[in-house]
Amino acid sequence: MRSRELSAVDLKLFAQPLKLMPLYDPPQIDDTRRPEELSIRNRSPDRLGVLLRVGKNDLTYVCNVVGHVINPAGVVVGLSDDPRAVAAAGRAARRVEVPLLTDSVFFRCAMPRARISQSLAKLAYAPPAEHGPWTPADLGRSALPGLVRAVFQEQDGRQHGAWMAPTVVLDADPRTLEIADRLLATSIDTRPAFGCEPLVAPLVIDLPAYSKLTDQVHLVDTLGRHRPDAYLVSLAGVDTSGARLASAIRLLLLLNSLGVPVLLAKAGGLRVFAIAFDLAGFETGLGRLGRFDLNDFRGHGGAGRWPAYFEIRDLLSALHPEIAARVRRSSALPGEPCDCPACRAGWSPGDAEGTVVHDASVISADVDGAQTGPVDARVASLQRSISEARHSVDELFEAGVDVRQPTRHLARWAEAIEVLRRWGLDEPDAAGRLRDAA
């Protein structure tokens, strides 16, 4: 169906046992071998690819649904997580024969005021604790090859089926794009020494610095000189206004015009835009790791919501369990009762395991029901769904359940679609024409 269809991962890769520490020296390989293609589609070639991110706080529940409630195209876990968490994620990935990606979160090592955890500080590419995060001066041309090799060495024996390159936060400092460009080029050159598995290139973009079209085109043209197997894009500061969100989608579509599969990282509810605008897929957590915010990596905070949020499909929203329970008790929503295993079993939104099972079911249904055909038809369908969700919010309010605050993003989403349609980005190859014009 889609021109970007990728072949399946070679299943022979999964006959090898997942190795944990201690790390081993990379085996001698034939550098002339062609790299495998990353399977970022779920099972059948016309389905969106879902990368499932696992955190140590919800590890057991999330791993349990893999292959039973949701069939991801890959499992992602932090490289600095507890080795037992990496091993458990690896077992879940092997069960359904998909890659395990171990994220180095290198950007945390080079982000001003970043919090570097004790486990991250133990990895070979992390700065010494007394040094603080790496500065642009520390990341000169001479230093990058050693750091990139250290990132691959730390993944070696933990990942399975794909590698993740290091990157830095692309912000208002122009040096960060230069460094990210060199990191990507060095990673592409380094990967063959560790095997022929595909390379996923994370991009961490502080959107306020890249909201203008000219800056976005410059970013895309700079990175477009290299060919990773996929981009996994984390967007910070995206959902503050409809115009900002529209700008974010435009940037994703410009990247998509390079011909490299683009996945939206920690997509949360924004997965509906990845589906409507024909991205290769998205990465998501189940109830907790459904957003990206740079502030989560500063101070004493941590990434992910706690308790886990509960998906309400009719509202296109994930809600705090207490609010979700009130919504479910109300008769104001027009949709049919949820038929997922958790809801059939009577689990409440406050039950962590039930929330994970429910959310996995909702995300799987979103992928299964993803509309095919022209982008403009899919965008129009999303626009109708947003309108219906906003109407449901009003119905709930009249019934005594006030969800206006946690669903305020719906107004921004509606505005974003109007802007995107005004830009013509719901038309075929619109991003390519926009890039050429700029």
Sine and cosine of phi, psi and omega as CSV:
sin_phi,cos_phi,sin_psi,cos_psi,sin_omega,cos_omega
0.00,0.00,-0.78,0.63,-0.06,-1.00
-0.99,-0.14,0.55,-0.83,-0.04,-1.00
-0.94,0.34,-0.28,0.96,-0.05,-1.00
-0.99,-0.10,0.33,0.95,-0.05,-1.00
-0.84,0.53,0.70,-0.71,-0.02,-1.00
-0.92,-0.39,0.43,-0.90,0.03,-1.00
-0.98,0.21,0.27,-0.96,-0.02,-1.00
-0.96,0.28,0.42,-0.91,0.08,-1.00
-0.92,0.40,0.65,-0.76,0.06,-1.00
-0.88,0.48,0.89,-0.46,-0.10,-1.00
-0.93,0.36,-0.27,0.96,0.05,-1.00
-0.90,0.45,-0.39,0.92,0.01,-1.00
-0.87,0.50,-0.46,0.89,-0.13,-0.99
-1.00,-0.03,0.00,1.00,0.10,-1.00
-0.97,0.23,-0.28,0.96,0.01,-1.00
-0.99,0.11,0.65,-0.76,0.02,-1.00
-0.93,0.37,0.55,-0.84,0.08,-1.00
-0.96,0.27,0.86,-0.52,-0.06,-1.00
-0.99,-0.12,0.63,-0.78,0.09,-1.00
-0.91,-0.41,-0.21,-0.98,-0.04,-1.00
-0.88,0.47,0.50,-0.87,0.04,1.00
-0.98,0.22,0.38,-0.92,0.02,-1.00
-0.94,0.33,0.41,-0.91,0.00,-1.00
-0.87,-0.50,0.33,-0.94,0.03,-1.00
-0.94,0.33,0.62,-0.78,0.00,-1.00
-0.87,0.50,0.68,-0.74,0.02,-1.00
-0.94,0.34,0.38,-0.93,0.08,-1.00
-0.95,0.30,0.77,-0.63,-0.03,-1.00
-0.76,-0.65,0.23,-0.97,0.06,-1.00
-0.99,0.11,0.95,-0.30,-0.07,-1.00
-0.93,0.38,-0.17,0.99,-0.02,-1.00
-1.00,0.10,-0.13,0.99,0.00,-1.00
-0.91,0.41,0.62,-0.78,0.05,-1.00
-0.97,0.23,0.62,-0.79,0.04,-1.00
-0.93,0.38,0.52,-0.85,0.10,-1.00
-0.93,0.37,0.40,-0.92,0.10,-1.00
-1.00,-0.02,0.65,-0.76,0.00,-1.00
-0.97,0.23,0.80,-0.60,0.08,-1.00
-0.99,0.11,0.98,-0.21,0.03,-1.00
-0.95,-0.30,0.28,0.96,0.11,-0.99
-0.95,-0.31,0.51,-0.86,0.00,-1.00
-1.00,0.05,0.94,-0.33,0.17,-0.99
0.84,0.55,-0.97,0.25,0.01,-1.00
-1.00,0.01,0.54,-0.84,-0.16,-0.99
-0.93,0.36,-0.23,0.97,-0.06,-1.00
-0.99,-0.14,0.21,0.98,0.00,-1.00
-0.98,-0.22,0.54,-0.84,0.08,-1.00
-0.90,0.44,0.51,-0.86,0.06,-1.00
-1.00,0.05,0.75,-0.66,0.04,-1.00
-0.89,-0.46,0.88,-0.47,0.17,-0.99
-1.00,-0.07,0.78,-0.63,-0.07,-1.00
-0.97,-0.23,0.91,-0.42,-0.01,-1.00
-1.00,0.01,0.75,-0.66,-0.06,-1.00
-0.94,-0.35,0.74,-0.68,0.11,-0.99
-0.91,-0.41,0.43,-0.90,-0.10,-0.99
-0.90,0.43,-0.41,0.91,-0.04,-1.00
-0.98,0.22,-0.31,0.95,0.04,-1.00
-0.78,-0.62,0.40,0.92,-0.14,-0.99
-0.84,0.54,-0.79,0.62,-0.11,-0.99
-0.88,0.47,-0.76,0.65,-0.05,-1.00
-0.90,0.43,-0.68,0.73,-0.05,-1.00
-0.92,0.39,-0.71,0.70,0.00,-1.00
-0.89,0.46,-0.54,0.84,-0.03,-1.00
-0.91,0.41,-0.48,0.87,-0.05,-1.00
-1.00,0.09,-0.25,0.97,-0.02,-1.00
-0.91,0.42,0.82,-0.57,-0.01,-1.00
1.00,0.07,-0.20,0.98,0.01,-1.00
-0.93,-0.37,-0.76,0.65,-0.01,-1.00
-0.95,-0.32,-0.50,0.86,-0.02,-1.00
-0.65,-0.76,0.64,-0.77,0.04,-1.00
-0.91,-0.42,1.00,0.02,-0.04,-1.00
-0.96,0.29,0.29,-0.96,0.11,-0.99
-0.99,0.11,-0.20,0.98,0.04,-1.00
-0.07,-1.00,0.35,-0.93,0.05,-1.00
-0.90,-0.44,0.69,-0.73,-0.03,-1.00
-0.87,-0.49,0.71,-0.70,0.05,-1.00
-0.63,-0.77,0.53,-0.85,0.01,-1.00
-0.93,0.38,0.73,-0.69,0.00,-1.00
-0.89,0.46,-0.47,0.88,-0.02,-1.00
-1.00,0.03,0.04,1.00,0.04,-1.00
-0.93,0.38,0.24,-0.97,0.06,-1.00
-0.82,0.58,0.69,-0.72,0.00,-1.00
-0.80,0.60,-0.52,0.86,0.02,-1.00
-0.92,0.38,-0.54,0.84,0.05,-1.00
-0.93,0.37,-0.66,0.75,0.03,-1.00
-0.89,0.45,-0.66,0.75,0.00,-1.00
-0.91,0.43,-0.67,0.74,-0.01,-1.00
-0.91,0.41,-0.67,0.74,0.05,-1.00
-0.88,0.47,-0.61,0.79,0.03,-1.00
-0.90,0.43,-0.65,0.76,0.04,-1.00
-0.89,0.45,-0.66,0.75,0.02,-1.00
-0.89,0.45,-0.66,0.75,0.00,-1.00
-0.91,0.40,-0.66,0.75,0.00,-1.00
-0.92,0.39,-0.52,0.85,-0.02,-1.00
-0.86,0.50,-0.57,0.82,0.00,-1.00
-0.94,-0.35,0.21,0.98,0.12,-0.99
0.84,0.55,0.81,0.59,0.08,-1.00
-0.78,-0.62,0.29,-0.96,-0.02,-1.00
-0.92,0.39,0.51,-0.86,0.25,-0.97
-0.96,-0.27,0.87,-0.49,0.04,-1.00
-0.97,-0.23,0.78,-0.63,0.02,-1.00
-0.96,-0.29,0.93,-0.38,-0.13,-0.99
-0.99,0.12,0.85,-0.52,-0.01,-1.00
-0.96,0.27,-0.26,0.97,-0.13,-0.99
0.64,0.77,0.71,0.71,-0.04,-1.00
-0.85,0.52,-0.50,0.87,-0.05,-1.00
-0.85,0.53,-0.48,0.88,0.03,-1.00
-0.91,0.41,-0.45,0.89,-0.01,-1.00
-0.98,0.22,-0.19,0.98,-0.06,-1.00
-0.75,-0.66,0.39,0.92,-0.03,-1.00
-0.95,-0.30,0.81,-0.59,0.01,-1.00
-0.81,0.58,0.69,-0.72,0.03,-1.00
0.90,0.44,0.31,0.95,0.00,-1.00
-0.94,0.33,0.49,-0.87,0.09,-1.00
-1.00,-0.07,0.89,-0.46,0.01,-1.00
-0.97,-0.23,0.94,-0.33,-0.06,-1.00
-0.92,0.39,0.27,-0.96,0.01,-1.00
-0.88,0.48,-0.63,0.78,-0.01,-1.00
-0.93,0.36,-0.61,0.79,0.05,-1.00
-0.92,0.39,-0.63,0.77,-0.03,-1.00
-0.89,0.46,-0.35,0.94,-0.01,-1.00
-0.98,0.18,-0.23,0.97,-0.03,-1.00
-0.98,0.18,0.50,-0.86,-0.20,-0.98
-0.90,0.44,-0.45,0.89,-0.07,-1.00
-1.00,-0.04,-0.06,1.00,-0.03,-1.00
-0.99,0.16,0.51,-0.86,0.04,-1.00
-0.95,0.32,0.46,-0.89,0.10,-0.99
-0.85,0.52,0.54,-0.84,-0.07,-1.00
-0.84,0.55,-0.63,0.78,-0.05,-1.00
-0.96,0.28,-0.24,0.97,-0.02,-1.00
-0.99,0.13,-0.60,0.80,-0.16,-0.99
1.00,0.09,0.04,-1.00,-0.04,-1.00
-0.83,0.55,0.49,-0.87,0.09,-1.00
-0.86,0.51,0.63,-0.78,0.07,-1.00
-0.99,-0.17,0.26,-0.96,0.07,-1.00
-0.82,0.57,-0.55,0.83,0.03,-1.00
-0.91,0.42,-0.53,0.85,0.02,-1.00
-0.95,0.31,-0.38,0.92,-0.13,-0.99
-0.97,-0.23,0.71,0.71,0.04,-1.00
-0.96,0.29,0.10,-1.00,-0.06,-1.00
-0.84,0.54,-0.60,0.80,-0.06,-1.00
-0.95,0.30,-0.46,0.89,-0.06,-1.00
-1.00,0.10,-0.47,0.88,-0.17,-0.99
-0.90,0.45,-0.67,0.74,-0.02,-1.00
-0.84,0.54,-0.66,0.75,0.01,-1.00
-0.92,0.38,-0.65,0.76,0.01,-1.00
-0.93,0.38,-0.67,0.74,0.01,-1.00
-0.89,0.45,-0.69,0.73,0.02,-1.00
-0.89,0.45,-0.61,0.80,0.03,-1.00
-0.90,0.45,-0.61,0.80,0.05,-1.00
-0.88,0.47,-0.70,0.72,0.02,-1.00
-0.92,0.39,-0.65,0.76,0.01,-1.00
-0.89,0.45,-0.60,0.80,0.02,-1.00
-0.94,0.35,-0.53,0.85,0.06,-1.00
-0.96,0.26,-0.51,0.86,-0.12,-0.99
-0.86,0.51,0.83,-0.56,-0.04,-1.00
1.00,-0.05,-0.19,0.98,0.05,-1.00
-0.93,-0.36,-0.75,0.67,0.03,-1.00
-0.93,0.36,0.19,-0.98,0.06,-1.00
-0.38,-0.93,0.91,-0.42,0.09,-1.00
0.99,-0.14,-0.27,0.96,0.02,-1.00
-0.22,-0.97,0.42,-0.91,0.06,-1.00
-0.93,-0.37,0.41,-0.91,0.11,-0.99
-0.87,-0.50,0.80,-0.61,0.01,-1.00
-0.97,0.23,0.38,-0.93,0.13,-0.99
-0.99,0.13,0.42,-0.91,0.09,-1.00
-0.48,-0.88,0.09,-1.00,0.08,-1.00
-0.83,-0.55,0.24,-0.97,0.04,-1.00
-0.94,0.33,0.81,-0.58,0.07,-1.00
-1.00,0.08,0.96,-0.29,-0.06,-1.00
-0.80,-0.60,-0.35,-0.94,-0.10,-0.99
-0.93,0.35,-0.30,0.95,0.04,-1.00
-0.97,0.24,0.91,-0.42,-0.06,-1.00
-0.88,0.48,-0.34,0.94,0.00,-1.00
-0.92,0.40,-0.44,0.90,-0.05,-1.00
-0.92,0.39,-0.58,0.81,0.06,-1.00
-0.93,0.38,-0.63,0.78,0.05,-1.00
-0.88,0.48,-0.69,0.73,-0.02,-1.00
-0.92,0.38,-0.70,0.72,0.02,-1.00
-0.88,0.48,-0.63,0.78,0.02,-1.00
-0.89,0.46,-0.71,0.70,0.00,-1.00
-0.93,0.37,-0.61,0.79,0.04,-1.00
-0.88,0.48,-0.68,0.74,-0.01,-1.00
-0.92,0.40,-0.71,0.70,0.01,-1.00
-0.88,0.48,-0.68,0.73,0.00,-1.00
-0.92,0.40,-0.60,0.80,0.03,-1.00
-0.91,0.42,-0.67,0.74,0.03,-1.00
-0.89,0.46,-0.61,0.79,0.03,-1.00
-0.95,0.30,-0.50,0.87,-0.09,-1.00
-0.99,0.11,-0.57,0.82,-0.12,-0.99
-0.80,0.60,-0.65,0.76,-0.03,-1.00
-0.85,0.53,-0.45,0.89,0.02,-1.00
-0.94,0.35,-0.24,0.97,-0.04,-1.00
-0.92,-0.40,0.09,1.00,0.02,-1.00
0.80,-0.60,-0.04,-1.00,-0.09,-1.00
-0.95,-0.32,0.27,0.96,0.04,-1.00
-0.95,0.31,0.46,-0.89,-0.13,-0.99
-0.93,0.37,0.34,-0.94,-0.05,-1.00
-0.92,-0.40,0.86,-0.51,0.10,-1.00
-0.99,-0.12,0.77,-0.64,-0.03,-1.00
-0.97,-0.25,0.96,-0.29,0.11,-0.99
-0.94,0.33,0.58,-0.81,0.17,-0.99
-0.81,-0.59,0.79,-0.61,0.04,-1.00
-0.91,-0.41,0.93,-0.36,-0.17,-0.99
-0.87,-0.49,0.84,-0.54,0.12,-0.99
-0.99,0.10,0.98,-0.18,-0.23,-0.97
-0.86,0.51,-0.57,0.82,0.04,-1.00
-0.81,0.59,-0.47,0.88,0.02,-1.00
-0.99,0.12,-0.24,0.97,-0.06,-1.00
-0.71,-0.70,0.71,0.70,0.03,-1.00
-1.00,-0.06,-0.32,0.95,0.01,-1.00
-1.00,0.10,0.57,-0.82,-0.03,-1.00
-0.86,0.51,-0.69,0.72,-0.04,-1.00
-0.88,0.47,-0.65,0.76,0.02,-1.00
-0.93,0.38,-0.61,0.79,0.02,-1.00
-0.91,0.42,-0.69,0.72,0.01,-1.00
-0.90,0.44,-0.63,0.78,0.04,-1.00
-0.88,0.47,-0.68,0.73,0.03,-1.00
-0.87,0.49,-0.74,0.67,-0.06,-1.00
-0.91,0.41,-0.67,0.74,0.00,-1.00
-0.91,0.42,-0.59,0.81,0.02,-1.00
-0.91,0.41,-0.76,0.65,-0.03,-1.00
-0.96,0.28,-0.39,0.92,-0.05,-1.00
-0.92,0.38,-0.12,0.99,0.05,-1.00
-0.96,0.27,-0.19,0.98,-0.06,-1.00
-0.87,-0.49,0.35,-0.93,-0.08,-1.00
-0.77,-0.64,0.99,0.16,0.19,-0.98
-0.95,0.30,0.05,-1.00,-0.01,-1.00
-1.00,0.09,-0.35,0.94,0.06,-1.00
-0.23,-0.97,0.42,-0.91,0.17,-0.99
-0.96,-0.30,0.69,-0.72,0.12,-0.99
-0.90,-0.45,0.96,-0.27,-0.25,-0.97
-0.97,-0.24,0.87,-0.49,0.11,-0.99
-0.98,-0.18,0.80,-0.60,-0.04,-1.00
-0.91,-0.42,0.85,-0.53,0.04,-1.00
-0.98,-0.21,0.61,-0.79,0.03,-1.00
0.94,0.33,0.55,0.84,-0.14,-0.99
-1.00,0.00,-0.63,0.78,-0.21,-0.98
-0.98,-0.21,0.71,0.70,0.01,-1.00
-1.00,-0.10,-0.36,0.93,0.03,-1.00
-0.35,-0.94,0.30,-0.95,0.04,-1.00
-0.90,0.45,-0.64,0.77,0.01,-1.00
-0.90,0.43,-0.63,0.77,0.02,-1.00
-0.91,0.41,-0.67,0.74,0.03,-1.00
-0.90,0.43,-0.67,0.74,0.05,-1.00
-0.86,0.51,-0.64,0.77,0.04,-1.00
-0.89,0.46,-0.62,0.78,0.02,-1.00
-0.90,0.44,-0.70,0.71,0.01,-1.00
-0.90,0.44,-0.63,0.78,0.04,-1.00
-0.86,0.50,-0.67,0.75,0.01,-1.00
-0.89,0.45,-0.68,0.73,0.03,-1.00
-0.88,0.48,-0.64,0.76,0.00,-1.00
-0.94,0.33,-0.56,0.83,0.09,-1.00
-0.90,0.44,-0.68,0.73,0.09,-1.00
-0.88,0.47,-0.63,0.77,-0.01,-1.00
-0.89,0.46,-0.48,0.88,-0.03,-1.00
-0.94,0.34,-0.19,0.98,0.04,-1.00
-0.96,0.27,-0.24,0.97,-0.03,-1.00
1.00,0.04,0.06,1.00,0.09,-1.00
-0.99,-0.13,0.76,-0.65,0.00,-1.00
-0.82,0.57,0.70,-0.71,-0.02,-1.00
-0.89,-0.45,0.80,-0.60,0.08,-1.00
-0.87,-0.50,0.63,-0.77,0.02,-1.00
-1.00,0.02,0.86,-0.51,-0.06,-1.00
-0.98,0.18,0.54,-0.84,0.02,-1.00
0.66,0.75,0.83,0.55,-0.19,-0.98
-0.95,0.32,-0.57,0.82,-0.08,-1.00
0.83,0.56,-0.68,-0.73,-0.01,-1.00
-0.91,0.42,-0.38,0.92,-0.01,-1.00
-0.93,0.38,-0.04,1.00,0.09,-1.00
-0.85,0.52,-0.44,0.90,-0.01,-1.00
-0.89,0.45,-0.50,0.86,0.05,-1.00
-0.97,0.24,-0.60,0.80,0.07,-1.00
-0.87,0.49,-0.62,0.79,0.00,-1.00
-0.95,0.32,-0.74,0.68,-0.09,-1.00
-0.92,0.40,-0.60,0.80,-0.10,-1.00
-0.99,-0.15,0.28,0.96,0.22,-0.97
0.91,0.41,0.62,0.79,0.20,-0.98
-0.95,0.31,0.23,-0.97,-0.01,-1.00
-0.93,0.37,-0.43,0.90,0.00,-1.00
0.27,-0.96,-0.37,-0.93,-0.04,-1.00
-0.40,-0.92,0.32,-0.95,0.10,-1.00
-0.95,-0.32,0.62,-0.78,-0.02,-1.00
-0.52,-0.85,0.41,-0.91,0.26,-0.97
-0.99,-0.16,-0.03,-1.00,0.02,-1.00
-0.88,-0.48,1.00,-0.02,0.05,-1.00
1.00,-0.03,-0.45,0.89,-0.07,-1.00
-0.89,-0.45,-0.82,0.57,-0.17,-0.99
-1.00,-0.05,0.84,0.54,-0.10,-0.99
-0.94,-0.35,0.46,0.89,0.02,-1.00
-0.40,-0.92,0.21,-0.98,0.11,-0.99
-0.74,-0.67,0.81,-0.59,-0.01,-1.00
-0.55,-0.84,0.84,-0.54,-0.02,-1.00
-0.87,0.49,-0.49,0.87,0.00,-1.00
-0.90,0.43,-0.34,0.94,0.05,-1.00
-0.91,0.42,-0.32,0.95,-0.07,-1.00
-0.96,-0.28,0.23,0.97,0.05,-1.00
-0.88,-0.48,0.33,-0.94,0.06,-1.00
0.88,0.48,-0.64,-0.77,-0.06,-1.00
-0.94,-0.33,0.19,0.98,0.00,-1.00
-0.97,0.24,0.05,-1.00,0.04,-1.00
-0.57,-0.82,0.46,-0.89,-0.03,-1.00
-0.95,0.30,0.61,-0.79,0.10,-1.00
0.98,-0.22,0.57,-0.82,0.01,-1.00
-0.99,0.14,0.55,-0.84,0.13,-0.99
-0.61,-0.79,0.82,-0.58,0.00,1.00
-0.95,0.32,0.19,-0.98,-0.03,-1.00
-0.88,0.47,0.67,-0.74,0.01,-1.00
-0.99,0.13,0.45,-0.89,-0.15,-0.99
-0.92,-0.38,0.80,-0.59,-0.05,-1.00
-0.96,0.29,0.77,-0.64,0.15,-0.99
-0.90,-0.44,0.98,-0.21,-0.14,-0.99
-0.86,0.51,-0.66,0.75,-0.06,-1.00
-0.90,0.44,-0.39,0.92,-0.01,-1.00
-0.98,-0.20,-0.01,1.00,-0.06,-1.00
0.77,0.63,0.66,0.75,-0.12,-0.99
-0.55,-0.84,0.46,-0.89,0.20,-0.98
-0.95,-0.32,0.78,-0.62,-0.15,-0.99
-0.88,-0.47,0.43,-0.90,0.14,-0.99
-0.82,0.58,0.62,-0.78,-0.08,-1.00
-0.80,0.60,-0.63,0.78,-0.01,-1.00
-0.90,0.43,-0.66,0.75,0.02,-1.00
-0.94,0.35,-0.68,0.74,-0.01,-1.00
-0.87,0.49,-0.61,0.79,0.01,-1.00
-0.90,0.43,-0.64,0.77,0.03,-1.00
-0.92,0.40,-0.63,0.78,0.03,-1.00
-0.89,0.46,-0.70,0.72,-0.05,-1.00
-0.92,0.39,-0.50,0.87,0.02,-1.00
-0.97,0.24,-0.32,0.95,-0.02,-1.00
-0.98,0.18,0.46,-0.89,0.05,-1.00
-0.98,-0.18,0.24,0.97,-0.11,-0.99
-0.98,0.19,-0.43,0.90,-0.05,-1.00
-0.96,0.28,0.65,-0.76,-0.08,-1.00
-0.99,0.16,-0.32,0.95,-0.12,-0.99
-0.95,0.32,0.22,-0.98,0.06,-1.00
-0.96,0.29,0.41,-0.91,0.07,-1.00
-0.85,0.52,0.56,-0.83,-0.02,-1.00
-0.90,0.43,0.72,-0.70,-0.06,-1.00
-0.96,-0.29,0.32,0.95,-0.02,-1.00
-0.95,0.30,0.30,-0.95,-0.02,-1.00
-0.84,0.54,-0.60,0.80,-0.03,-1.00
-0.93,0.38,-0.71,0.70,-0.04,-1.00
-0.95,0.32,-0.57,0.82,0.07,-1.00
-0.90,0.44,-0.54,0.84,0.00,-1.00
-0.99,0.14,-0.09,1.00,0.04,-1.00
0.99,0.10,0.25,0.97,0.05,-1.00
-0.93,0.35,0.62,-0.78,-0.02,-1.00
-1.00,-0.04,0.32,-0.95,0.05,-1.00
-0.84,0.54,-0.41,0.91,0.00,-1.00
-0.98,0.21,-0.14,0.99,0.00,-1.00
-1.00,0.05,0.86,-0.50,-0.11,-0.99
-0.87,0.49,-0.71,0.70,0.00,-1.00
-0.91,0.42,-0.69,0.73,0.01,-1.00
-0.88,0.48,-0.62,0.78,0.02,-1.00
-0.89,0.45,-0.68,0.73,0.01,-1.00
-0.89,0.46,-0.71,0.70,0.01,-1.00
-0.89,0.46,-0.71,0.71,0.00,-1.00
-0.88,0.47,-0.76,0.65,-0.04,-1.00
-0.89,0.45,-0.63,0.78,0.06,-1.00
-0.88,0.48,-0.63,0.78,0.01,-1.00
-0.92,0.40,-0.67,0.74,-0.01,-1.00
-0.90,0.44,-0.71,0.71,-0.02,-1.00
-0.91,0.41,-0.66,0.75,0.05,-1.00
-0.88,0.48,-0.66,0.75,0.02,-1.00
-0.90,0.43,-0.61,0.79,0.04,-1.00
-0.88,0.48,-0.66,0.75,0.00,-1.00
-0.95,0.32,-0.71,0.70,0.00,-1.00
-0.87,0.49,-0.60,0.80,-0.06,-1.00
-1.00,-0.06,0.14,0.99,-0.03,-1.00
-0.85,0.52,0.80,-0.60,-0.07,-1.00
-0.95,0.32,0.66,-0.75,0.09,-1.00
-0.99,-0.12,0.02,-1.00,0.03,-1.00
0.99,-0.15,-0.24,-0.97,-0.09,-1.00
-0.88,0.48,0.52,-0.85,-0.01,-1.00
-0.89,0.46,-0.61,0.79,-0.06,-1.00
-0.88,0.47,-0.57,0.82,0.03,-1.00
-0.93,0.36,-0.62,0.79,0.01,-1.00
-0.94,0.35,-0.63,0.78,0.03,-1.00
-0.91,0.41,-0.65,0.76,0.05,-1.00
-0.89,0.45,-0.61,0.79,0.05,-1.00
-0.90,0.43,-0.67,0.74,0.05,-1.00
-0.89,0.46,-0.65,0.76,0.01,-1.00
-0.87,0.49,-0.66,0.76,0.05,-1.00
-0.91,0.41,-0.65,0.76,0.01,-1.00
-0.89,0.45,-0.63,0.78,0.04,-1.00
-0.91,0.42,-0.69,0.73,0.02,-1.00
-0.87,0.49,-0.69,0.73,0.02,-1.00
-0.91,0.42,-0.62,0.78,0.02,-1.00
-0.90,0.43,-0.65,0.76,0.02,-1.00
-0.91,0.42,-0.60,0.80,0.06,-1.00
-0.90,0.43,-0.63,0.78,0.02,-1.00
-0.90,0.43,-0.58,0.81,0.06,-1.00
-0.87,0.50,-0.69,0.72,0.03,-1.00
-0.90,0.44,-0.65,0.76,0.02,-1.00
-0.89,0.45,-0.67,0.74,0.02,-1.00
-0.90,0.43,-0.64,0.77,0.00,-1.00
-0.89,0.47,-0.68,0.73,0.02,-1.00
-0.91,0.41,-0.45,0.89,0.02,-1.00
-1.00,0.04,0.07,1.00,0.05,-1.00
1.00,-0.08,0.18,0.98,0.04,-1.00
-0.90,-0.43,0.95,-0.30,-0.09,-1.00
-1.00,-0.05,0.97,-0.25,0.05,-1.00
-0.90,-0.44,0.38,0.92,-0.04,-1.00
-0.91,0.43,-0.61,0.79,-0.02,-1.00
-0.92,0.38,-0.79,0.62,-0.03,-1.00
-0.95,0.30,-0.17,0.99,0.04,-1.00
-0.92,-0.39,0.34,0.94,-0.04,-1.00
-0.91,0.41,-0.30,0.95,0.04,-1.00
-0.90,0.43,-0.36,0.93,-0.06,-1.00
-0.88,0.47,-0.61,0.79,0.04,-1.00
-0.91,0.42,-0.64,0.77,0.03,-1.00
-0.92,0.40,-0.63,0.78,0.02,-1.00
-0.89,0.45,-0.68,0.73,0.02,-1.00
-0.88,0.47,-0.68,0.73,0.03,-1.00
-0.89,0.46,-0.66,0.75,-0.02,-1.00
-0.88,0.48,-0.66,0.75,0.00,-1.00
-0.91,0.42,-0.64,0.77,0.04,-1.00
-0.87,0.49,-0.68,0.73,0.00,-1.00
-0.91,0.41,-0.70,0.71,-0.03,-1.00
-0.89,0.45,-0.62,0.78,0.04,-1.00
-0.94,0.35,-0.58,0.82,0.05,-1.00
-0.90,0.43,-0.57,0.82,0.06,-1.00
-0.97,0.24,-0.16,0.99,-0.01,-1.00
0.98,0.21,0.34,0.94,-0.07,-1.00
-0.99,0.14,0.07,1.00,0.14,-0.99
-0.99,-0.13,0.18,0.98,0.02,-1.00
-0.98,-0.18,0.40,-0.92,-0.01,-1.00
-0.85,0.52,0.72,-0.70,0.06,-1.00
0.81,0.58,0.47,0.88,-0.02,-1.00
-0.90,0.43,-0.63,0.78,-0.05,-1.00
-0.91,0.41,-0.64,0.77,0.02,-1.00
-0.89,0.45,-0.68,0.73,0.04,-1.00
-0.91,0.42,-0.63,0.78,0.01,-1.00
-0.90,0.44,-0.67,0.75,0.00,-1.00
-0.91,0.43,-0.69,0.72,0.02,-1.00
-0.89,0.45,-0.64,0.77,-0.01,-1.00
-0.92,0.40,-0.58,0.82,-0.01,-1.00
-0.96,0.27,0.00,0.00,0.00,0.00
